[in-house]
């Protein structure tokens, strides 16, 4: 069982701080480095039941990274453990989910109209970029958009799209062309023609 104050298994220099919003796919925790206090997000599949979704997210992130390079509007997957339980993805901390951020101190309403439009255009640009390399998110909602401060100033905000665990790849052969292993992907899961898109 995972709990606050416990070290992250196989990443003992990070301590679990709190469980983040409910997820149908995995158990999601915020953790901090014991010395630097750097935040990280760990998505666990303790019993392996949701392992395929974690593998799919890692695979699709690799497609995004290979096709687009590192982008500030897509939350980064940094590492993973698919060898032994508890299985997990290690991700950058991108901020609060959109709903929580918007409601905290009435942040969204406090922005000028132009700032709100710019923020939401960032989200649209991230989704369009993913589509340009054949990745469909398929679960875009406020919980899967993170908002964090851009740089040291809390007056400028960065939106990041996260959680591609339910995503699909339009062209499964792209994995082979990029030399990426099909972790968590099958032809039925990744092809849009299976009717699940």
C-alpha positions as CSV (number, residue, x, y, z in Angstrom):
1,X,0.0,0.0,0.0
2,X,1.2,3.5,-0.9
3,X,0.9,6.3,1.7
4,X,2.1,9.8,2.5
5,X,5.7,10.0,3.7
6,X,6.7,6.7,2.2
7,X,9.6,6.5,-0.3
8,X,8.6,5.9,-3.9
9,X,9.6,2.2,-4.5
10,X,12.8,2.1,-6.6
11,X,13.1,5.9,-6.3
12,X,13.8,6.2,-2.6
13,X,15.1,9.8,-2.9
14,X,11.4,10.8,-3.6
15,X,8.8,10.7,-0.8
16,X,5.1,10.4,-1.5
17,X,3.3,13.6,-0.4
18,X,-0.3,13.2,-1.4
19,X,-2.6,11.3,-3.7
20,X,-3.8,13.5,-6.6
21,X,-7.3,13.5,-8.1
22,X,-9.0,10.2,-8.7
23,X,-8.0,8.4,-11.9
24,X,-9.7,5.4,-13.5
25,X,-6.4,4.4,-15.0
26,X,-4.0,4.3,-12.1
27,X,-3.1,5.6,-8.6
28,X,-1.5,9.0,-9.1
29,X,0.7,10.6,-6.4
30,X,2.7,13.8,-6.0
31,X,6.1,13.1,-4.6
32,X,9.0,15.4,-3.6
33,X,12.8,14.9,-3.7
34,X,14.0,14.6,-0.1
35,X,16.8,17.2,-0.6
36,X,15.8,19.5,-3.4
37,X,12.0,19.4,-2.8
38,X,11.5,19.1,-6.6
39,X,8.0,17.8,-7.3
40,X,7.3,14.7,-9.5
41,X,4.2,12.8,-10.3
42,X,4.1,9.0,-10.1
43,X,1.4,7.0,-11.7
44,X,1.2,3.5,-10.2
45,X,-0.3,0.3,-11.2
46,X,0.4,-1.6,-7.9
47,X,-1.1,-4.9,-9.0
48,X,-0.4,-4.6,-12.7
49,X,-4.1,-4.4,-13.6
50,X,-3.6,-1.0,-15.4
51,X,-0.1,-1.7,-16.6
52,X,-1.1,-1.7,-20.3
53,X,-2.4,1.9,-19.9
54,X,0.9,3.0,-18.4
55,X,2.8,1.3,-21.2
56,X,0.6,2.9,-23.8
57,X,1.1,6.4,-22.3
58,X,4.9,5.9,-22.3
59,X,4.8,4.7,-25.9
60,X,2.6,7.6,-27.1
61,X,4.8,10.0,-25.2
62,X,7.8,8.6,-27.1
63,X,6.0,9.2,-30.4
64,X,5.2,12.8,-29.4
65,X,8.8,13.4,-28.3
66,X,10.3,11.9,-31.5
67,X,7.9,13.7,-33.7
68,X,7.7,17.1,-32.0
69,X,10.7,17.3,-29.6
70,X,10.3,18.6,-26.1
71,X,7.4,21.0,-25.8
72,X,6.3,23.1,-22.8
73,X,2.6,22.4,-23.6
74,X,2.9,18.6,-23.2
75,X,3.7,17.1,-19.7
76,X,6.9,15.1,-19.9
77,X,7.2,11.4,-19.0
78,X,10.6,11.1,-17.5
79,X,11.0,7.4,-16.6
80,X,9.1,4.2,-15.8
81,X,9.3,0.9,-14.1
82,X,7.6,-1.9,-16.0
83,X,9.8,-4.7,-14.6
84,X,8.4,-5.3,-11.1
85,X,5.5,-4.1,-9.0
86,X,4.5,-1.5,-8.1
87,X,4.7,-0.6,-11.8
88,X,4.8,3.2,-12.5
89,X,5.4,6.1,-14.7
90,X,7.5,9.0,-13.4
91,X,6.3,12.4,-14.9
92,X,7.2,16.0,-14.5
93,X,4.9,18.0,-12.2
94,X,3.0,20.3,-14.5
95,X,0.9,22.2,-12.0
96,X,-2.7,21.9,-10.8
97,X,-5.4,20.4,-12.9
98,X,-7.4,23.0,-14.9
99,X,-10.5,22.9,-12.7
100,X,-8.6,23.1,-9.4
101,X,-6.4,25.9,-10.7
102,X,-9.3,27.9,-12.1
103,X,-11.2,27.7,-8.7
104,X,-8.1,28.6,-6.6
105,X,-8.3,32.3,-5.8
106,X,-10.7,32.6,-8.8
107,X,-7.6,32.5,-11.0
108,X,-9.3,31.9,-14.4
109,X,-11.9,34.7,-13.8
110,X,-9.2,37.1,-12.7
111,X,-7.4,36.8,-16.1
112,X,-8.1,39.3,-18.8
113,X,-10.0,38.0,-21.8
114,X,-6.9,38.0,-23.9
115,X,-5.0,36.0,-21.3
116,X,-7.8,33.4,-21.1
117,X,-7.8,33.0,-24.8
118,X,-4.1,32.7,-25.0
119,X,-4.2,30.0,-22.3
120,X,-6.8,28.0,-24.1
121,X,-5.1,28.4,-27.5
122,X,-2.0,26.8,-25.9
123,X,-4.2,23.7,-25.1
124,X,-5.6,23.7,-28.6
125,X,-2.0,24.0,-30.1
126,X,-0.8,21.1,-28.0
127,X,-3.7,18.9,-29.2
128,X,-3.2,19.9,-32.8
129,X,0.6,19.2,-32.5
130,X,-0.2,15.7,-31.2
131,X,-2.7,15.1,-34.1
132,X,0.1,16.2,-36.5
133,X,2.2,13.2,-35.5
134,X,-0.9,10.8,-35.5
135,X,-1.6,10.8,-31.7
136,X,-5.2,11.2,-30.5
137,X,-5.6,12.0,-26.8
138,X,-9.2,10.6,-26.5
139,X,-9.7,11.8,-22.9
140,X,-9.3,15.6,-23.0
141,X,-11.0,17.1,-20.0
142,X,-10.0,19.6,-17.2
143,X,-8.3,16.8,-15.1
144,X,-5.9,16.1,-18.0
145,X,-4.9,19.7,-18.5
146,X,-2.3,21.1,-16.0
147,X,-1.7,24.7,-15.3
148,X,1.6,25.9,-13.7
149,X,3.5,29.1,-13.3
150,X,5.7,30.0,-16.3
151,X,9.0,30.7,-14.8
152,X,9.4,32.3,-11.4
153,X,6.5,34.7,-11.9
154,X,3.1,33.5,-10.8
155,X,1.5,36.0,-13.2
156,X,2.2,34.1,-16.3
157,X,0.7,30.6,-16.7
158,X,1.7,27.6,-18.8
159,X,-0.9,25.0,-19.8
160,X,0.2,21.4,-20.4
161,X,-1.8,18.5,-21.8
162,X,-1.2,15.2,-19.9
163,X,-2.3,11.6,-19.5
164,X,-2.3,10.0,-23.0
165,X,-3.0,6.6,-21.4
166,X,-6.3,6.3,-23.2
167,X,-4.8,7.7,-26.5
168,X,-4.6,6.1,-29.9
169,X,-2.1,6.1,-32.7
170,X,-3.5,6.7,-36.1
171,X,-0.6,5.0,-37.9
172,X,0.7,2.0,-35.8
173,X,3.5,1.5,-38.4
174,X,5.0,4.8,-37.1
175,X,6.3,3.0,-34.1
176,X,8.4,0.6,-36.2
177,X,9.7,3.6,-38.3
178,X,10.8,5.3,-35.1
179,X,12.2,2.2,-33.6
180,X,9.8,2.3,-30.6
181,X,8.6,-0.9,-28.9
182,X,4.9,-1.3,-28.9
183,X,4.5,-1.2,-25.1
184,X,0.8,-1.4,-24.2
185,X,-0.2,-1.1,-27.9
186,X,-1.9,-3.6,-30.1
187,X,-3.3,-3.2,-33.6
188,X,-6.8,-3.0,-32.2
189,X,-5.9,-0.5,-29.5
190,X,-3.9,1.8,-31.7
191,X,-5.8,1.7,-35.0
192,X,-8.6,4.2,-35.5
193,X,-10.4,1.7,-37.7
194,X,-11.3,-0.5,-34.7
195,X,-14.3,1.8,-34.1
196,X,-13.1,2.9,-30.7
197,X,-11.9,6.2,-31.8
